[in-house]
Amino acid sequence: MSCLLQLLSFFLIISSATSIQTPKHYVVYMGSSAGETAESDHLQLLSTVIPREERERISITNHYNHALRGFSAMLTDDEASELSGRDGVVSVFPDSILQSHTTRSWDFLDDNSNPKLNRGSYLQPHKSSYDVIIGMIDTGIWAESPSFKDEGMGEIPKRWKGVCMEGTDFKKSDCNRKLIGARYYSVMHASNGNNTTQMRVDKSPRDTVGHGTHTASIAAGALVANASYHGLAQGTARGGSPLFRIAAYKACSEDGCPGSTILKAIDDAVKDDVDIISISIGTSAFLQSDFLKDPIAIGAFHAEQMGVIVVCSGGNEGPDPFTVINAAPWIFTVAASNIDRDFQSKVLLGNGRIFQGSAINFSNLTRTETYPLAYGKDIAAKYSPIPEARSCYPGSLDPEKDKKFSSTSTLNKNPSATILPTVEIPRIKPAPVVAYFSSRGPSVLTENILKPDIMAPGVAILAAVTPKDEEESASDGEKPGGYALRSGTSMACPHVTGASALVKSVHPKWTSSMIRSALMTTATVYDNMRKPLTNSSASFAIPLEMGVGEISPVKALNPGLVFETTTEDYLRFLCYNGSPEKTIRSMSKTNFKCPTKSSDDLISNINYPSISISKLEKSKGFLTIKRSVTNVGHPNVTYTSTAQTPMGMKVKVLPKKITFLENVKRVSFKVLFDGSEASSGYNFGYITWSAAQYSVRMVFAVNVE
């Protein structure tokens, strides 16, 4: 009997031990904000799920009160589950760590644009134009960079409500009329499986990584003459406009970017009254689960409701399909391209043969006579695809194998090579070309919204960095110049941010969806040889790679027609995508009702500037898609439609002509698709509405089954 009692006691102890849960960092999302919410309300809600004897561990790390409601806190899994069922709570999800997606570019956009303006004329807003404020959510900022000087800038807009926070090696005086605000977040948490740890944080807006400084200078950097990267890409560095304002929100540390902190930064940016938010950050495509558990998607939704444009990088996991991220329809999602400039180095083999390829190498690499060679496939990292290892793709090589590799095993005896200094090759053709690394669509969360939206320069972009960032690549005794070349959709995103700011400055009353539409419908699908855009494999680029094409900022100032996507469109999207009506009501704080008929296929009917259809059955005949356009050009004008379609695809536009009058600003039309004779798989084309000087292009992607 005593043995039985001992055994029972043992199991009770084990059961008790295994039932103890370690608190983790969670985000509690409560929908739209109705104004300032007392932090005590969050504490009261939290106290309802934490046992009285454990109340001392209640710790709220972030309060969201401005664009949205909610908070982040340490919770056990059971407490999080219980909290998710409470009235007024939309979702509760573990905090996650996101990563960054790491000037010739603006000149190239101007050169490749049609029509053109005099160089720089659209970069200097007229005194009467709107004073645009860009919120950069990133790794902070290096305020001393010449890209953030405020010469020639007017007074800070009176509507600005933000702050310049002091911190380690950062004073209020580091802000100026260009860099008008800077915030940092002193508490960040990193979650890894069942564990949450507090991250190392520099208590300062100062950028110690370089990523935030680089992206901010691309979006709105001042004119800086004779900028270069160790002599390469020499010229004038500049952002989208020297007179746009910057507010920096340091939501990332060297270890990454917690979703809870990004959400707090978005909330603060909306409160501070920024016009545009730029986020070159994201998770892996295959870690996405739900738009309402994605901190960037949640924050962007509420920012958009408040009239703020949110531009995000689409990710660097290409060229595989289904890798695009930040793909909610209320986010402006950006792919990356190259510009008409390349950097090439020659490799001189020991046998005298010379090979040339794209690379950036400096003179210090030639100080020793030769270097040993190895095949990429022989030093490939575990599970890394051989083609990626052959191209030295980031993360594809194993450093330990590289150290131990005996080159004589697969190459000629004692193979060696000398790497010659890099040479800049200007005016290359074709350009732009879709970058190899740029993430491709469709989105894993829905194929009925075309993502990415648009493409912009993101390869070898010259922009400002921190001194430490550049010192790491400088030759011995070389003085850093403060600028570096970087690649990624992180670099493409601020180009679209700057272009959006340009349109906003000219059309301050336009909604965020109107500005996005203006840029999308005027994008170019031709390169600098006036041929269709291609990808890095020299194949024709498709919308799942480049969206609607490469941005053309000047043309977007006068688009003729725009597609206005409303909050109701976005709420219907959530219905069609499977979110419960009760959840959507909590999120929007409205009495919104989902349509009686709700299915994923109906997403194609939200009023978006492009069309994506995930399934067009050959046996079903014509499928009808509806759209509406608003005239923002000349009144009393008639537009005529034309369709460029793939072989076998039948496309009808009804009516074929649409007319706008003084009192008729918005007109609806239908597009009918029949794939009965089309090839199976994705088919691409576009519909163009033309009138006088206007040409409004709407791209479509249709998957025929």
C-alpha positions, 0 to 999 in steps of 0.5 A: 500500500505504501509503495502504491501511495509513493507511486501516486505521489510521484505521478502527482509531482510529475503532473504538477511540474509538467503543468507549470507553464513558462510565461511568454511574450504575447500581443493582445490585439483589441481592434480599432482605437476609439481614442486614448484608452486608459492603461488601467483598462489593459491592466484590469483585463489582464488581471482577469486571467492571471491568478491573484497569487501571481498578480505581482508578475503582471507586466505590460511592455507596450500599450497601443492606444492611438491607431489601434487598441491593445497591449503586449505582455508576458502570458502563459499559453493558457492565459493567452488562450483564455484572453483570446475568448474575451469580448473585445479581443480580436486576437492574441498571438505570440510575439515574433522576431522579424528581420530587415530585408537587407543614387543613381537609382532616382536618376535612373527612374527619371531617365526611364520615365516617360514623360520626363521633367527637368532633372531635379524639378520634381524633387524640390516641392513648390512652397505651396505644396504639402509638407510630407512627413515620412515615418521610417520604422527600422534600426534607427538613424545616424543623424550626423550623415550629410543625407539628413542635413536641413539646409534650405528647409522651412520650419517644421510643420505645426501639425507635427506631434512627435518627439526627439527622444534623448538617449545614449549618444543622442541629443535632442539637438541631433534632430533638425528640420529634416530629421524632425523626430526620433523614438526608440523602444527600451524594452524588446523581447525575443521569443524562440519556441517556449522561451522569451528573453529580453533583447539587448537594446541600445537606449537611443534612436542612434542606428548601430546597424546601418539599415535604418540610416540607409533606407531613410536616406533613400526615401528622403535624403538630402542632396550630397555631392561626390558620394561614393562607396570606396570610389564606386558609384560616385555621384550625387546621392539623394532621396525621393525629395530633399525637402521631405521630412523624416521621423525615425522609429527604432523598433529593431536591435542588432538581434532583430525586430520584435513584432510587438515593438513594430506595432508600437512604432506604427501606433506612435507614428500615426499619433505623431501625424506622419503621412507615410510609414516605410517598413523594410522588415518582415518574416519568412513567407512560410511563417505567415498564418493569419493577417489578424495575427501579423503585427505589420498587417494589423498596424498597417490596417489601422494606419490606412484607416487613419489616412496613412500610406504603409509601404513594405518590402516584399521579402528576399526569398526569391526566385521561388513562388509563394515567397512574397510577404507583407501581402495584405491588400492595404499594404503597398508591397514592393519587389526589387529590380536592378538599375542601369549600372553594374559592378564587375571584377575579373578573376585571373586564374593561375593558368592565365585564363580570365573570368568576369562577373558581377562583384564588388571587391577592393584593392586590398584583395589583390595584396596577396598574389593568389587565393585558393579556389573551391567549387561552391558545390563542394563547400555547400551548407547542409540542405542548401541547393547546389545552384545557390551554393554555386552562386555563393547565395547568402547562407548557402556555404558552410564556413567550416567546409571552406576552411578545411576544403582541400582544393586539389580534390576536385580542381587541378593541382594547386588551383589559385586565382587573383581577384582584380579591382572592381570596375563600374559599368554604367548605362547597362542594358537591359534595365531594370531587371527583376532581382534574383532574390526578390520574393515572388507571388502569389501570397500563401495567404491568398492568391486573389490579390496580386502581390507584389504590387510594384517594383523599384530599384533594390540592387547595389543602391548607394545610400548613407550608412553608419561609420562603423558599418562602412569601416568594416569594408574599408581598406587599411588607412582608408577614411570612410565616406559614409555611404555604401552599396546595399541590395534587397527589397529593403532598398526597393521599399523606400524608393516607393515610399519616396515616390508615394511622398512625391504624389502626396505632396502634389495631391494632399487630399488623395487617400492612400489607395488613390496614391497607390493606384496612381503609382500602379496604373502608371508603372512601366512594363518596358526596359531602357531598350523599350522591350518588355521587362525581364528577370535575372534569367533573361525570361520575360518578367511576369506580374507574380515577379514584378507586380504591375511593373517598375515605378514611374514617379513622374507619370503618377502625378497625373494618372487620369483615373484611380481605383479607390479601395475603401475600408469596406473593401478591406473588411469584405476581403477579411470576410471572403478570406475566412475571418469570422464576422464577430472578429471583423466587427471587433476589429473595425468597431462597426456593425459591419455585416459580411456578405451573405455569399462569402468565398475566397474567389470573391476577393477578386472583386474588391476594388484593387488596381490589379486583378488576380484570379486564383481559379478560372475553370475552363468548363465554366465559361465567362467569369465576371469581375467588377471594378470602379474608377474615379476621374482625377484628370480633365472633366468631360472625357471619354476613355476607351478600353483595350486588352492585351491578352495571352493566346486562348484567353478571351477578355471582354470589357463592358462597357468598352467606353466610359465617360466622365462629366462635371457631375460624374466622377466615378464609373463602374465597369466589368471585365469578363474572363473566359479561359476555355481555350487558354493554357492551364496555369497562370495567364497574364495580360493587361487592360488599358483605359486611354484618353488623350494624354492618359493611359491607365493600365490594369494588370491581370493574373489568371490561373486557368484550370 
